[in-house]
């Protein structure tokens, strides 16, 4: 899987929280030895209550970073330096193939098979621009040691079979492997994944930007056109060169003994000698003068034809190894670009020059240099040509005028508050933030010493004020050359990519002899045999058992009070660290929100926090939000009743968090927004709509299986119909219609009245109910503040949970029509959805376990391994009673739909013949309880009941149903719920090529987004 950007990783780091007790440095004397490791440095990090220990392995030279902290969610990771030699994606293919079997665990895909033998709450592997890392997290000690064994052996002692390279990387094979006359085709999991990636407009813009400004990094994920130029021997050679302990860091985090972990690593590294530790950091192009690059890019059908240009300016802004200077650049980037009051947003987005910032915008620490980029989507040709003039004028004005002090204080407040807010993924986020720097020479101990960096900045800002930022702007932007990168629209880009693939295929075929073609045909049959018939002894894999799952669930103690019509759910916790978490929720009936207004609800929620009020601009409100809260959230969602999946509940919520002392101010901001939002701020509303529309294609391409499942669900149930209006393809089409309304100048006439109508309905609906999580010392004051808040915004109606009686015309006796939705993409997503049972029923538990058996025993093998999709499986939404099959980035979506249908009978037959055993069922239970028993952040405690009305008794009943489920129960639900295809809704979202290649078009309805 391709990693997120370094920028996102560093954002995560700012959300970390302290709640543990660090250990004394004397526990790890510098120079002491532990399991052939020497302690190099030790550092206390009191702001996060942890101790960091850096060590070196005497035998191999490998480095290890240990973060000791009293956190039961322990983390392990391996970070390997993997500079890509070209654009063939070798690092990415190696990430996949290392996990396909190893010396100690010689089975197909032990990584995948450990998913249902473990209680890990996170297992993955990711490829970055010049590194690859392999992390996991678990709260179970035995599980931690088991997974360490598997990860270490997989990374450093993989089998790397030729068949795995052909399956996971790429291969040339007949479309129908049993027919020599069928056309040849490029196949492979990574190949198909990257075809999907380049269909994402945001990724396509970003990766071409990186390849032009930083060509030495190459495309580590792989360009499909170059993936097919890599070979098996290249993979072996790359692993031999890169995957050596001297070329990596290992990482442990949490409360488990360091000695045990280092002992395991030492044993895994025992066969490796020491190499010269050479972690080469590649450099970008020289930028001694302004440089300009323009390339063609795909057209976005959601954006007006004249606004299809994308362009950015990039400056080099110091080196990531200078942690303090990098921190200042990050603060400057936030001040310049983040939020309504930022000068670049006001001067570029609000002025209608661009619709949104481009994918590369902001500060990004990339290998050897910090990049600061200002880019825009939705430009005209003239606007793109003049971008540098516009941006430089704004920067010059900012250098002269500076930033209001409140904005700087707001950012510092956010950093301080972020450290107090608990994050259950602290160890994982820390590793994600540090991983790029570990292999690029950034000192990890300096990188995590945040208090020193903040203190230094506060002193400098106090002494010099805005001169701090004026000097940075002058040094890195006004006095320095920039790199201008522009993507002009070209409707023929997708076609040219497809033609290039066909040309490559044709040229290869023309060079082939009859003997070559025979080899290709035979290799296809051999791979099929390898995938289908390989017998495995899975006893080598370590495993937990269902007996390791506690029968009694641990649920936080929640207090619910109802006084004089005010409903408050309170959670008193010692872990809040002085932070109050606030939520308010209303239940909406069809009388409150008519069906024709449902699709406006997401826009309404966004408007609440983005338009401002009649008396205050959104810039002023935003400054208050940053000074006093952790941010504001508002959303609408729908779900089924716990007792009856036919009952639809539509809800509207608001939420925030703040320091205890700031609760009155936070509630005051919400009061102002709920009562006074100015929906007639037409220019702001237009800007908001443009921004919402601009990212739709990227959202679909990155999560197409979710959109397909949502669309399928809408064919089955009233709930699915409501959800589709809120978050699905229907919502995307609605936003696109708003763009047309805006172009016609009718937004004030056609849209604003509906938003004002929703505001009035929301105010007059039943009262809010509230949830508050805080420390004991703040609870009384918080309840008083909420009571005052409620009196101001109350409709004088008590809170009522009222089903939303939405219409739905599906005739259960008639089969559903299959739907294919064409999108501008080179990849496809398939889904098939059926109805299930209510949350607390035994059938619901059996269906959820069946979904896991289908995934692990059939769908992964036939859809991913043999079909070439990046992912495929089944899931069960217990709350909403919906059973879903899905495939992700799938070259054969119609075949996958057939596999969905065949899978249930396959599982039933295997249970009947004893090939699926109680051990398999036990492993399915482990997979489900990974999520059920995953650590829960303090701010989320009590949410199942508050948001979804799932009380502790219902959760416990479902827990017991899952633990008590038998194979006979699985067979019963398979017979009852999958006997007929009449109630099955099938949807494919995909490319024009997939549509035209279908041989069963008569059974499908086709539409175009």
ZIMOSUL-V915088 format. One record per residue. PHI is phi in whole degrees, 0 to 359 (* if undefined). PSI is psi in whole degrees, 0 to 359 (none if undefined). BURIAL is 1 if it has 16 or more other C-alpha atoms within 10 Angstrom, else 0. Layout:
{{PHI,PSI,BURIAL} {PHI,PSI,BURIAL}}
//
This chain:
{{*,137,1} {284,140,1} {282,166,1} {287,170,0} {287,159,1} {303,326,1} {300,317,1} {294,322,0} {299,317,1} {289,331,1} {296,318,0} {302,322,1} {298,328,1} {288,351,1} {264,8,1} {285,159,1} {224,151,1} {258,136,1} {202,10,1} {239,180,0} {250,124,0} {280,163,1} {263,156,1} {292,145,0} {297,335,0} {296,345,0} {293,332,0} {232,79,1} {299,136,0} {299,132,1} {95,345,0} {286,162,0} {243,139,1} {224,113,1} {51,50,1} {69,14,1} {253,143,1} {252,131,1} {287,116,1} {271,313,1} {212,151,1} {225,137,1} {218,128,1} {283,140,1} {234,80,1} {296,332,1} {294,339,1} {244,10,1} {50,55,1} {213,166,1} {236,129,1} {257,133,1} {233,125,1} {253,132,1} {225,160,1} {233,135,1} {282,123,1} {296,324,1} {280,314,1} {257,341,1} {85,3,1} {295,149,1} {257,148,1} {226,138,1} {243,122,1} {245,131,1} {246,107,1} {269,126,1} {199,142,1} {282,76,1} {227,124,1} {284,347,1} {272,84,1} {281,147,1} {232,141,1} {230,149,1} {203,153,1} {239,130,1} {240,119,1} {247,136,1} {284,118,1} {226,69,1} {299,125,1} {281,133,1} {284,343,0} {197,195,1} {263,19,1} {277,355,1} {76,26,1} {304,316,1} {302,321,1} {290,315,1} {295,325,1} {289,325,1} {304,319,1} {288,312,1} {283,335,1} {297,337,1} {265,17,1} {252,27,1} {123,144,1} {217,177,1} {304,310,0} {281,337,0} {231,71,1} {279,61,1} {235,161,1} {294,120,1} {55,61,1} {299,331,1} {301,310,1} {296,319,0} {291,336,1} {286,343,1} {300,328,1} {252,20,1} {239,15,1} {218,162,1} {251,20,1} {300,138,1} {267,356,1} {204,128,1} {216,128,1} {193,178,0} {213,141,1} {218,145,1} {252,124,1} {257,190,1} {292,326,1} {217,25,1} {207,157,1} {228,135,1} {223,153,1} {232,94,1} {252,154,1} {213,162,1} {218,139,1} {205,153,1} {262,359,1} {257,126,1} {298,312,0} {298,318,0} {300,317,1} {301,314,1} {291,322,1} {300,312,1} {291,327,1} {301,315,1} {301,313,1} {293,315,1} {296,312,1} {297,318,1} {289,324,1} {295,316,1} {287,317,1} {257,346,1} {224,51,1} {284,156,1} {286,321,1} {51,56,1} {293,148,1} {300,322,0} {297,325,1} {291,323,1} {299,318,1} {290,324,1} {286,309,1} {276,325,1} {271,271,1} {202,162,1} {201,160,1} {255,125,1} {207,155,1} {293,146,1} {305,314,1} {251,108,0} {295,346,1} {265,359,0} {238,108,0} {296,338,1} {273,349,0} {289,152,0} {298,151,0} {281,153,1} {209,146,0} {282,132,1} {226,171,1} {135,146,1} {296,309,1} {295,319,1} {303,312,1} {291,324,1} {300,315,1} {285,334,1} {297,323,1} {292,319,1} {300,313,1} {287,353,1} {279,347,1} {277,114,1} {303,322,1} {293,317,1} {294,317,1} {301,319,1} {295,314,1} {292,315,1} {292,325,1} {289,328,1} {299,310,1} {300,319,1} {290,339,0} {270,326,1} {267,337,1} {223,58,1} {299,336,1} {292,338,1} {284,337,1} {59,183,1} {260,97,1} {293,332,1} {286,329,1} {109,129,1} {272,124,1} {311,325,1} {293,335,1} {259,338,0} {306,321,1} {284,2,1} {257,7,0} {259,155,1} {226,165,1} {305,317,1} {298,326,0} {298,320,0} {297,313,1} {299,316,1} {295,319,0} {295,318,1} {296,317,1} {299,322,0} {280,321,0} {262,322,1} {271,66,1} {236,144,1} {307,327,1} {291,346,1} {253,23,1} {214,167,1} {243,144,1} {250,160,1} {214,133,1} {230,147,1} {216,140,1} {125,208,1} {251,0,1} {283,153,1} {298,130,0} {297,323,1} {302,318,0} {296,315,0} {296,313,1} {295,327,1} {299,318,0} {293,317,0} {295,317,1} {303,318,1} {295,319,0} {293,332,1} {265,3,1} {299,330,0} {271,359,0} {259,136,0} {273,184,0} {266,131,0} {249,160,0} {298,125,0} {281,100,0} {237,88,0} {264,84,1} {294,128,1} {258,116,1} {287,156,1} {246,152,0} {281,182,1} {296,154,0} {290,136,0} {237,63,0} {273,354,0} {209,163,0} {297,137,0} {233,149,1} {230,131,0} {228,132,0} {229,131,0} {227,159,0} {281,150,0} {218,164,1} {290,154,1} {275,139,1} {262,113,1} {294,347,1} {275,351,1} {247,141,1} {308,145,1} {299,329,0} {276,355,0} {243,46,1} {259,357,1} {282,149,1} {230,139,1} {207,152,1} {213,155,1} {245,136,1} {229,134,1} {242,150,1} {278,129,1} {232,63,1} {82,186,1} {247,143,1} {299,337,1} {291,339,1} {272,90,0} {295,320,1} {290,316,1} {297,321,1} {297,322,1} {297,317,1} {294,321,1} {296,321,1} {296,318,1} {297,316,1} {299,316,1} {301,318,1} {296,316,1} {297,322,1} {285,328,1} {235,345,1} {265,113,0} {98,170,1} {294,333,1} {270,359,1} {285,139,1} {297,324,1} {288,324,1} {295,314,1} {294,321,1} {277,339,1} {247,312,1} {278,309,1} {296,330,1} {281,0,0} {79,14,1} {288,314,1} {232,164,1} {271,331,1} {196,165,1} {288,146,1} {286,168,1} {296,336,1} {264,6,1} {289,147,1} {105,192,1} {263,130,1} {225,120,1} {277,106,1} {241,101,1} {58,258,1} {266,355,1} {213,149,1} {274,128,1} {256,131,1} {245,119,1} {236,142,1} {236,112,1} {223,160,1} {225,145,1} {262,160,1} {72,43,1} {261,150,1} {279,170,1} {300,317,1} {293,319,0} {296,322,1} {296,320,1} {295,328,0} {261,10,0} {302,315,1} {297,322,1} {297,316,0} {294,313,1} {294,315,1} {295,325,0} {298,317,0} {295,316,1} {297,322,1} {294,319,1} {296,318,0} {295,321,1} {298,326,1} {281,318,0} {269,334,0} {75,191,1} {244,144,1} {301,142,0} {301,325,0} {299,328,0} {291,319,1} {294,316,1} {298,323,0} {298,319,1} {294,317,1} {294,323,1} {297,318,1} {299,321,1} {294,316,1} {295,316,1} {293,323,1} {300,328,1} {285,340,1} {270,336,1} {282,124,1} {295,137,1} {231,115,1} {291,345,1} {258,30,1} {310,306,1} {296,320,1} {293,315,1} {296,323,1} {296,315,1} {298,316,1} {300,322,1} {288,324,1} {274,333,1} {307,311,1} {299,321,1} {286,330,1} {303,321,1} {266,0,1} {242,18,1} {84,14,0} {274,127,1} {293,114,1} {294,327,1} {290,324,1} {289,325,0} {294,332,1} {262,3,1} {269,72,1} {290,327,1} {298,321,0} {296,319,0} {295,315,1} {295,317,1} {298,318,0} {297,318,0} {294,317,1} {301,319,0} {295,316,0} {294,318,0} {293,321,1} {297,322,0} {282,319,0} {248,347,0} {59,223,1} {291,350,1} {299,330,0} {305,313,1} {278,325,1} {299,320,1} {293,321,0} {294,317,1} {298,316,1} {296,313,0} {291,312,0} {264,342,1} {240,302,1} {288,329,1} {262,0,0} {241,150,1} {290,159,1} {236,165,1} {248,117,1} {259,126,1} {236,124,1} {232,138,1} {244,112,1} {271,149,1} {287,138,1} {213,106,0} {296,345,0} {268,0,0} {302,309,0} {301,320,1} {294,320,0} {293,323,0} {298,318,1} {293,321,0} {294,322,0} {297,321,0} {295,316,1} {296,321,0} {296,316,0} {299,317,0} {298,315,1} {295,316,0} {297,320,0} {294,318,0} {293,323,0} {294,332,0} {277,349,0} {281,142,0} {271,171,0} {297,328,0} {293,321,0} {299,317,0} {294,325,1} {294,321,0} {297,316,0} {299,316,1} {299,314,1} {293,323,1} {295,326,1} {297,318,1} {292,322,0} {295,319,0} {294,319,1} {300,317,1} {297,318,0} {299,318,0} {287,324,1} {273,320,0} {252,0,0} {292,119,0} {275,137,0} {231,144,0} {259,99,0} {278,1,0} {293,343,0} {289,340,0} {279,131,1} {291,153,1} {208,150,1} {272,180,1} {226,162,0} {299,337,1} {294,342,0} {281,353,0} {266,126,1} {289,139,0} {289,323,0} {270,126,0} {284,153,1} {257,109,0} {245,136,0} {296,148,0} {284,119,0} {246,137,1} {249,130,0} {240,127,0} {235,148,0} {227,105,0} {234,121,0} {49,46,0} {84,356,0} {262,118,1} {259,119,1} {230,126,1} {258,123,1} {238,143,1} {232,114,1} {265,121,1} {225,142,1} {280,357,0} {260,9,1} {283,342,1} {59,36,1} {82,13,1} {250,139,1} {255,130,1} {253,126,1} {237,138,1} {217,148,1} {222,143,1} {219,139,1} {238,143,1} {265,131,1} {249,130,1} {262,173,1} {294,337,1} {288,326,0} {286,312,1} {233,101,1} {301,156,0} {302,326,1} {291,349,0} {259,353,0} {302,316,1} {293,346,1} {275,347,1} {300,316,1} {300,321,1} {295,319,1} {301,313,1} {298,319,1} {294,321,1} {298,323,1} {306,322,1} {252,16,1} {221,357,1} {255,334,1} {88,179,1} {242,183,1} {292,334,0} {254,342,0} {227,137,0} {287,159,1} {294,333,1} {296,317,1} {294,317,0} {295,318,1} {298,321,1} {298,320,1} {295,318,1} {302,316,1} {287,333,1} {279,337,1} {233,349,1} {223,174,1} {269,10,1} {117,163,1} {243,141,1} {231,144,0} {213,136,1} {203,163,1} {237,142,1} {211,164,1} {228,149,1} {205,169,1} {274,158,1} {293,145,1} {300,328,1} {271,333,1} {212,111,0} {295,350,1} {278,343,1} {274,121,1} {263,133,1} {241,122,1} {253,129,1} {226,151,1} {238,131,1} {227,155,1} {230,153,1} {204,159,1} {192,173,1} {217,152,1} {198,169,1} {296,147,1} {311,317,1} {292,342,0} {261,8,1} {302,315,1} {302,320,1} {292,318,1} {300,316,1} {293,326,1} {297,320,0} {297,315,1} {296,319,1} {302,315,1} {298,318,1} {289,318,1} {293,327,1} {262,335,0} {233,9,1} {305,134,1} {265,92,1} {287,352,1} {264,18,1} {279,79,1} {297,318,0} {296,319,0} {296,319,1} {296,319,1} {298,316,1} {300,318,1} {295,315,1} {297,317,1} {301,318,1} {294,318,1} {295,322,1} {288,328,1} {293,338,1} {254,9,1} {294,316,1} {296,318,1} {299,320,1} {296,318,0} {291,316,1} {294,328,1} {277,339,1} {223,43,0} {298,328,1} {294,326,1} {291,319,1} {296,321,1} {295,317,1} {295,320,1} {297,316,1} {296,319,1} {296,318,1} {299,326,1} {294,339,1} {280,343,1} {260,318,1} {223,159,1} {298,320,1} {301,312,1} {302,324,1} {295,317,1} {294,315,1} {297,322,1} {297,323,1} {292,330,1} {275,320,1} {223,1,1} {257,200,1} {302,323,1} {299,320,1} {294,322,1} {298,315,1} {296,323,1} {298,313,1} {298,322,1} {295,324,1} {293,327,0} {297,324,1} {298,320,1} {293,318,1} {300,319,1} {294,318,1} {298,328,0} {276,358,0} {77,21,0} {253,13,0} {294,323,1} {290,327,1} {278,320,0} {259,337,0} {250,312,1} {304,315,1} {301,325,0} {291,322,1} {294,320,1} {292,325,1} {295,317,0} {297,317,1} {302,317,1} {293,318,0} {298,316,1} {296,319,1} {295,324,1} {266,357,0} {289,181,1} {302,158,1} {301,160,1} {292,150,1} {252,155,1} {236,151,1} {230,133,1} {226,132,1} {237,126,1} {197,177,1} {283,162,1} {301,323,0} {292,340,0} {258,355,1} {294,316,1} {296,313,0} {298,321,0} {296,318,1} {294,324,1} {296,317,0} {296,321,1} {293,322,1} {297,318,1} {295,319,0} {299,315,1} {295,322,1} {298,326,0} {287,320,0} {254,1,1} {291,147,1} {264,7,1} {63,23,0} {246,140,0} {288,159,1} {295,129,1} {228,139,0} {265,100,1} {246,123,1} {301,143,1} {269,112,1} {273,76,1} {278,150,1} {278,150,0} {204,126,0} {260,9,0} {297,126,0} {270,113,0} {298,343,0} {273,348,0} {256,140,0} {293,151,0} {274,146,1} {280,135,0} {287,146,1} {235,133,1} {242,123,1} {250,116,1} {277,134,1} {231,159,1} {286,88,1} {206,158,1} {260,6,1} {226,175,1} {221,161,1} {220,132,1} {240,150,1} {210,150,1} {219,128,1} {232,138,1} {229,163,1} {276,151,1} {238,225,1} {233,181,1} {282,162,1} {305,315,1} {271,358,1} {284,157,1} {292,328,1} {297,321,1} {299,318,1} {297,317,1} {296,321,1} {295,322,1} {293,320,1} {291,323,1} {300,320,1} {300,324,1} {288,319,1} {297,319,1} {298,318,1} {294,310,1} {278,333,1} {258,349,1} {216,301,1} {294,319,1} {300,316,1} {294,312,1} {276,332,1} {265,319,1} {271,301,1} {294,313,1} {267,325,1} {276,338,1} {89,3,1} {291,155,1} {290,331,1} {199,155,1} {195,147,1} {178,195,1} {224,153,1} {214,158,1} {232,123,1} {272,97,1} {296,322,1} {293,318,1} {262,0,1} {63,43,1} {234,131,1} {255,126,1} {234,137,1} {257,150,1} {207,154,1} {226,153,1} {229,128,1} {48,68,1} {248,119,1} {285,346,1} {229,64,1} {295,325,1} {291,322,1} {295,322,0} {297,321,1} {301,321,1} {292,323,0} {294,324,1} {303,315,1} {293,319,0} {286,338,0} {296,320,1} {295,316,1} {297,321,1} {303,312,0} {296,318,1} {298,318,1} {296,319,0} {292,327,0} {291,317,1} {297,323,0} {272,358,0} {82,7,0} {282,336,0} {255,122,1} {246,178,0} {298,332,0} {295,320,0} {297,319,1} {295,321,1} {299,319,1} {292,325,1} {297,322,1} {295,319,1} {302,318,1} {299,317,1} {292,321,1} {283,349,1} {305,317,1} {277,319,0} {299,319,0} {257,15,1} {295,150,1} {304,147,1} {239,129,0} {294,148,0} {300,326,1} {289,347,1} {256,357,0} {295,132,1} {88,358,1} {292,325,0} {305,322,0} {282,316,0} {295,311,1} {280,320,1} {240,3,1} {64,25,1} {267,103,1} {276,175,1} {298,324,1} {297,318,0} {293,319,1} {296,320,1} {291,320,1} {298,317,1} {295,321,1} {302,312,1} {293,323,1} {298,320,1} {295,314,1} {293,329,1} {267,355,0} {297,140,1} {245,169,1} {297,327,1} {297,321,0} {297,321,1} {298,314,1} {297,321,1} {298,314,0} {289,327,1} {298,319,1} {292,318,0} {283,317,0} {264,346,1} {241,13,1} {293,327,0} {236,144,0} {269,1,0} {298,326,0} {264,20,1} {257,128,1} {254,122,1} {248,131,1} {221,137,1} {237,132,1} {247,121,1} {190,197,1} {273,163,1} {296,325,1} {298,317,0} {296,322,1} {295,314,1} {288,337,0} {276,354,0} {289,136,0} {264,359,0} {236,43,0} {296,334,0} {296,339,0} {270,4,0} {232,144,1} {265,134,0} {246,137,0} {218,166,0} {234,134,0} {287,none,0}}
//
